Amino acid sequence: PRFLLGTDAVGRDMLSRLMYGARISLFIGLSVMVVSMVVGVALGLAAAWFGGILDVIIIRIMDLILAIPSLVFAILIIAIIGPSLTNTIIAVTLVYLPRYVRLVRASALAELSKDYVTAAKVAGVRPWRLMTVTVLPNCLAPLIVQGALGVSDAILEAAGLGFLGLGAQPPTPEWGAMLAD
């Protein structure tokens, strides 16, 4: 009765490790979502605003990332930079970056064709202000939904890497590594 979920091979309480591991897994999920969203917004707005060859390059790179299965791509990145908690966050961030880039680009392209943007251009609003103050706030609704869903996906992806031994290294109580034990 003292250890509700039992103990691991070393004698540590599994319930307390599970609860403590929630902090690490939530940190991974939230940090992946925040970094992916910030970089994705920047790349998506740049692709929508400048268009042309820059748009083609950004979108083709995102298509290339999407063409590779997410876990395989994350394993590839971890194999290159080495397994650790920070590298797991980097790998999962790169895996989920195309979601945000493509979403922001599509929303920004739709907003750039509207009359209020044309009116702002005629009024002399500078491009940086036009994109960040006029267009970006109108692109936030789908971005917030994607961000909320992305946290759980990032936690699951990081747990998969941890299960394979490529995530946070022992004795860090990360959910995937605990499941593998």
Protein Blocks (a to p, Z undefined) as FASTA:
>chain_A
ZZmnopafkopafklmmmmmmmmmmmmmmmmmmmmmmmmmmmmmmmmmngmmllmmmmmm
mmmmmmpcfklmmmmmmmmnopafklmmmmmmmmmmmmmmmmmmmmmmmmmmpmklmmmm
mnopafklmmmmmmmmmmmmmmmmmmmmmmmmmmmmmmmmmmnopaccdfbdcfklmmmZ
Z
